[in-house]
Amino acid sequence: MASSSAEQSHKPVLAPSPFFVPSDLPKLPEVAGTDPTRSVLDSFRIAIAKVIADALEPLTIEQVYQGVDYGKKGEDFTVALPRFKLKAKVDELAKTVIDKFQPDEWIESVTADRAFLHFRCRTSTLHRLILDQIHALTYDTVSKQPEYGSNYLGEGKRVIIEYSSPNIAKSFHVGHLRSTIIGAFLANLYKACGWEVISMNYLGDWGTQFGLIASGFEKYGSQEALEKNAIQHLLEIYVKVNAEAEKDPQVREEAAAWFKRMEDGDEEALKNWRVWRQLSVKKYEEEYDRLNVHFDVYTGESEVPQESMDKALKQLQEMDLIEEDNGALRVNLEKHKLGKAVVRKRDGTSIYLTRDIGGAVNRYNKYKFDKMIYVIASQQDLHVAQFFKVLELMGYDWAKTLEHVNYGLVLGMSTRKGTVVFLDQIIREAASVMHEQMRKNEEKYNAVEKPEEVAQEIGITGVKIQDMAAKRINNYNFNWDRMLSFEGDTGPYLQYAHVRLSSIERKNPELLPLPAPSQLKTELLTEPQAREIVFLLGSYPDVVKTALKTHEPSGIVTFGFRLSHAISSAWETVIVKGEQDKDKAKARMALYLAARDVLGAALRLLSIRPLERM
């Protein structure tokens, strides 16, 4: 049943940012599509665009801004002059810009390199503004929630994201894991970008397999076993009765007859099914809670009314889009290179496509979404393309707002003993391996409040990061050793980086409380490693915007690794403990705490709970 909150408008409007660009800096013009109050690197880019536009007529600041890109190693920002298609030679244009350039509090230098101009931001301004902005957007927001990385791109818009979608009466299989992890990330991402998000779980709660289970329940069912673990018990019944059906076609016929009674609304046939569905959802909610995943709406195939499917079919027939083949009905999509899509089987029962069409129409009527995303494996690419195309041919304008976010397969995912697996087995095994690792350091282990929970969290982080580290379309090999290692680019390594940053306050209590960010002596952060960390932290809002365009969690994961590597390189030179100059030690501590806050924001966006100790 839909939660009522999803039907009312619970739009998460971001309040204005508590951060403002200080008035003692040179004033900059406003540029559409930028927001320095939430991403202060926008100000530096506007300053660069102004330098070039002032020097090279007839360019406008808006035109140049689009061409201000991040520089390669060692450069802050780079502009490729040929993109502006000006008449003069590139080296003359570069010379004009350099001759007119006056360093100020935004930009300290510009250099020419063939067709490119490289700009370096004023380090003192960069440090001061980025650390101040991170602090304000983490601790001083109206929402009382950390908001660094958030933006207003989706303000006033509503998106439905359908993901996970396991089958009732079947254990949560690892095959559903990718959809769950990627979908939860997208829900967090769209929220961070100002959209109103409705997370929807479309359960496989209908179909002939329920006829099999119903007929099997009469022989093998136990009320006690059902209440103890509904999913497990129903699966056992399904396996037994399915084995019978392989040998005896009569069993399948009985199952089909039973399901037909369900479709016809026979209360006796539906009674048990309702209980199974309810108990299964309850069990799934426990699994999702462990994964830090939450849904607004649990719906399912059973909730798509027969009349909406009949109506869709009738509409397709009236539009002359249906052809008959041996009693089955198909939509011919060959001219769109999508083959022929079956919309009704020979025996008159509905098929996925008809149900999906009826379901989508119902959802639009109910929620009036601006976009709907289906997170479904790439094996279903053809089915989803047919589904979207049929809706488009039916004349629904909103069909063009539907998006398919697809993903590859997990290969070789099994317990270490080699059996095919359910998610809870994977999580239990990952947690126990981590728990063993943690026990090796007794002193640290004793300082952790709930070691079993922490071990489980590290294990889940390992599973999630392995899943999200590469482009989602790639298949990947599930690798126990790599996933649970603290070495290299893994989930445990990211949690370790966050824990180490979190320990700085505990290890240096004499430096607390730190002064307000504007009172910190950030000019004492002179090491190149410190500057690299600050610049990376400043880029995080852009990383979030890019992820919204690509729907790739790997961009956020890569950012987390880059930041963790930069911090790791700084520990030896940018020291806090043992630094005699207290002002310098405080500025460095503020830098590391800002890094902790941003790494924590990235992990939360990936649906991971950042740890303080491990």
Secondary structure in CASP SS format (residue, H / E / C, confidence):
PFRMAT SS
TARGET T0000
AUTHOR 0000-0000-0000
METHOD secondary structure of the structure
MODEL  1
M C 1.00
A E 1.00
S C 1.00
S H 1.00
S H 1.00
A H 1.00
E H 1.00
Q C 1.00
S C 1.00
H C 1.00
K C 1.00
P C 1.00
V C 1.00
L C 1.00
A C 1.00
P C 1.00
S C 1.00
P C 1.00
F C 1.00
F C 1.00
V C 1.00
P C 1.00
S C 1.00
D C 1.00
L C 1.00
P C 1.00
K C 1.00
L C 1.00
P C 1.00
E C 1.00
V C 1.00
A C 1.00
G C 1.00
T C 1.00
D C 1.00
P C 1.00
T C 1.00
R C 1.00
S C 1.00
V C 1.00
L H 1.00
D H 1.00
S H 1.00
F H 1.00
R H 1.00
I H 1.00
A H 1.00
I H 1.00
A H 1.00
K H 1.00
V H 1.00
I H 1.00
A H 1.00
D H 1.00
A H 1.00
L C 1.00
E C 1.00
P C 1.00
L C 1.00
T C 1.00
I H 1.00
E H 1.00
Q H 1.00
V H 1.00
Y H 1.00
Q C 1.00
G C 1.00
V E 1.00
D E 1.00
Y E 1.00
G C 1.00
K C 1.00
K C 1.00
G C 1.00
E C 1.00
D C 1.00
F E 1.00
T E 1.00
V E 1.00
A E 1.00
L H 1.00
P H 1.00
R H 1.00
F H 1.00
K C 1.00
L C 1.00
K C 1.00
A C 1.00
K C 1.00
V H 1.00
D H 1.00
E H 1.00
L H 1.00
A H 1.00
K H 1.00
T H 1.00
V H 1.00
I H 1.00
D H 1.00
K H 1.00
F C 1.00
Q C 1.00
P C 1.00
D C 1.00
E C 1.00
W C 1.00
I E 1.00
E E 1.00
S E 1.00
V E 1.00
T E 1.00
A E 1.00
D E 1.00
R C 1.00
A C 1.00
F E 1.00
L E 1.00
H E 1.00
F E 1.00
R E 1.00
C E 1.00
R C 1.00
T H 1.00
S H 1.00
T H 1.00
L H 1.00
H H 1.00
R H 1.00
L H 1.00
I H 1.00
L H 1.00
D H 1.00
Q H 1.00
I H 1.00
H H 1.00
A H 1.00
L H 1.00
T H 1.00
Y H 1.00
D C 1.00
T C 1.00
V C 1.00
S C 1.00
K C 1.00
Q C 1.00
P C 1.00
E C 1.00
Y C 1.00
G C 1.00
S C 1.00
N C 1.00
Y C 1.00
L C 1.00
G C 1.00
E C 1.00
G C 1.00
K C 1.00
R E 1.00
V E 1.00
I E 1.00
I E 1.00
E E 1.00
Y C 1.00
S C 1.00
S C 1.00
P C 1.00
N E 1.00
I C 1.00
A C 1.00
K C 1.00
S C 1.00
F C 1.00
H E 1.00
V H 1.00
G H 1.00
H H 1.00
L H 1.00
R H 1.00
S H 1.00
T H 1.00
I H 1.00
I H 1.00
G H 1.00
A H 1.00
F H 1.00
L H 1.00
A H 1.00
N H 1.00
L H 1.00
Y H 1.00
K H 1.00
A H 1.00
C C 1.00
G C 1.00
W C 1.00
E E 1.00
V E 1.00
I E 1.00
S E 1.00
M E 1.00
N E 1.00
Y E 1.00
L E 1.00
G E 1.00
D C 1.00
W C 1.00
G C 1.00
T H 1.00
Q H 1.00
F H 1.00
G H 1.00
L H 1.00
I H 1.00
A H 1.00
S H 1.00
G H 1.00
F H 1.00
E H 1.00
K H 1.00
Y H 1.00
G C 1.00
S C 1.00
Q H 1.00
E H 1.00
A H 1.00
L H 1.00
E H 1.00
K H 1.00
N C 1.00
A H 1.00
I H 1.00
Q H 1.00
H H 1.00
L H 1.00
L H 1.00
E H 1.00
I H 1.00
Y H 1.00
V H 1.00
K H 1.00
V H 1.00
N H 1.00
A H 1.00
E H 1.00
A H 1.00
E H 1.00
K H 1.00
D C 1.00
P H 1.00
Q H 1.00
V H 1.00
R H 1.00
E H 1.00
E H 1.00
A H 1.00
A H 1.00
A H 1.00
W H 1.00
F H 1.00
K H 1.00
R H 1.00
M H 1.00
E H 1.00
D C 1.00
G C 1.00
D C 1.00
E H 1.00
E H 1.00
A H 1.00
L H 1.00
K H 1.00
N H 1.00
W H 1.00
R H 1.00
V H 1.00
W H 1.00
R H 1.00
Q H 1.00
L H 1.00
S H 1.00
V H 1.00
K H 1.00
K H 1.00
Y H 1.00
E H 1.00
E H 1.00
E H 1.00
Y H 1.00
D H 1.00
R H 1.00
L C 1.00
N C 1.00
V C 1.00
H C 1.00
F C 1.00
D C 1.00
V E 1.00
Y E 1.00
T E 1.00
G E 1.00
E H 1.00
S H 1.00
E H 1.00
V C 1.00
P C 1.00
Q H 1.00
E H 1.00
S H 1.00
M H 1.00
D H 1.00
K H 1.00
A H 1.00
L H 1.00
K H 1.00
Q H 1.00
L H 1.00
Q H 1.00
E H 1.00
M C 1.00
D C 1.00
L C 1.00
I E 1.00
E E 1.00
E E 1.00
D E 1.00
N C 1.00
G C 1.00
A E 1.00
L E 1.00
R E 1.00
V E 1.00
N E 1.00
L C 1.00
E H 1.00
K H 1.00
H H 1.00
K C 1.00
L C 1.00
G C 1.00
K E 1.00
A E 1.00
V E 1.00
V E 1.00
R E 1.00
K C 1.00
R C 1.00
D C 1.00
G C 1.00
T C 1.00
S E 1.00
I C 1.00
Y H 1.00
L H 1.00
T H 1.00
R H 1.00
D H 1.00
I H 1.00
G H 1.00
G H 1.00
A H 1.00
V H 1.00
N H 1.00
R H 1.00
Y H 1.00
N H 1.00
K H 1.00
Y H 1.00
K C 1.00
F C 1.00
D C 1.00
K E 1.00
M E 1.00
I E 1.00
Y E 1.00
V E 1.00
I C 1.00
A C 1.00
S H 1.00
Q H 1.00
Q H 1.00
D H 1.00
L H 1.00
H H 1.00
V H 1.00
A H 1.00
Q H 1.00
F H 1.00
F H 1.00
K H 1.00
V H 1.00
L H 1.00
E H 1.00
L H 1.00
M C 1.00
G C 1.00
Y C 1.00
D H 1.00
W H 1.00
A H 1.00
K H 1.00
T H 1.00
L E 1.00
E E 1.00
H E 1.00
V E 1.00
N C 1.00
Y C 1.00
G C 1.00
L C 1.00
V E 1.00
L E 1.00
G C 1.00
M C 1.00
S E 1.00
T C 1.00
R C 1.00
K C 1.00
G C 1.00
T C 1.00
V E 1.00
V C 1.00
F E 1.00
L H 1.00
D H 1.00
Q H 1.00
I H 1.00
I H 1.00
R H 1.00
E H 1.00
A H 1.00
A H 1.00
S H 1.00
V H 1.00
M H 1.00
H H 1.00
E H 1.00
Q H 1.00
M H 1.00
R H 1.00
K C 1.00
N C 1.00
E H 1.00
E H 1.00
K H 1.00
Y H 1.00
N H 1.00
A H 1.00
V C 1.00
E C 1.00
K C 1.00
P H 1.00
E H 1.00
E H 1.00
V H 1.00
A H 1.00
Q H 1.00
E H 1.00
I H 1.00
G H 1.00
I H 1.00
T H 1.00
G H 1.00
V H 1.00
K H 1.00
I H 1.00
Q H 1.00
D H 1.00
M H 1.00
A C 1.00
A C 1.00
K C 1.00
R C 1.00
I C 1.00
N C 1.00
N C 1.00
Y E 1.00
N E 1.00
F C 1.00
N C 1.00
W H 1.00
D H 1.00
R H 1.00
M H 1.00
L C 1.00
S C 1.00
F C 1.00
E C 1.00
G C 1.00
D C 1.00
T C 1.00
G H 1.00
P H 1.00
Y H 1.00
L H 1.00
Q H 1.00
Y H 1.00
A H 1.00
H H 1.00
V H 1.00
R H 1.00
L H 1.00
S H 1.00
S H 1.00
I H 1.00
E H 1.00
R H 1.00
K H 1.00
N C 1.00
P H 1.00
E H 1.00
L H 1.00
L C 1.00
P C 1.00
L C 1.00
P C 1.00
A C 1.00
P H 1.00
S H 1.00
Q H 1.00
L C 1.00
K C 1.00
T H 1.00
E H 1.00
L H 1.00
L C 1.00
T C 1.00
E C 1.00
P H 1.00
Q H 1.00
A H 1.00
R H 1.00
E H 1.00
I H 1.00
V H 1.00
F H 1.00
L H 1.00
L H 1.00
G H 1.00
S H 1.00
Y H 1.00
P H 1.00
D H 1.00
V H 1.00
V H 1.00
K H 1.00
T H 1.00
A H 1.00
L H 1.00
K H 1.00
T H 1.00
H C 1.00
E C 1.00
P C 1.00
S H 1.00
G H 1.00
I H 1.00
V H 1.00
T H 1.00
F H 1.00
G H 1.00
F H 1.00
R H 1.00
L H 1.00
S H 1.00
H H 1.00
A H 1.00
I H 1.00
S H 1.00
S H 1.00
A H 1.00
W C 1.00
E C 1.00
T C 1.00
V C 1.00
I C 1.00
V C 1.00
K C 1.00
G C 1.00
E C 1.00
Q C 1.00
D C 1.00
K H 1.00
D H 1.00
K H 1.00
A H 1.00
K H 1.00
A H 1.00
R H 1.00
M H 1.00
A H 1.00
L H 1.00
Y H 1.00
L H 1.00
A H 1.00
A H 1.00
R H 1.00
D H 1.00
V H 1.00
L H 1.00
G H 1.00
A H 1.00
A H 1.00
L H 1.00
R H 1.00
L H 1.00
L C 1.00
S C 1.00
I C 1.00
R C 1.00
P C 1.00
L C 1.00
E C 1.00
R C 1.00
M C 1.00
END
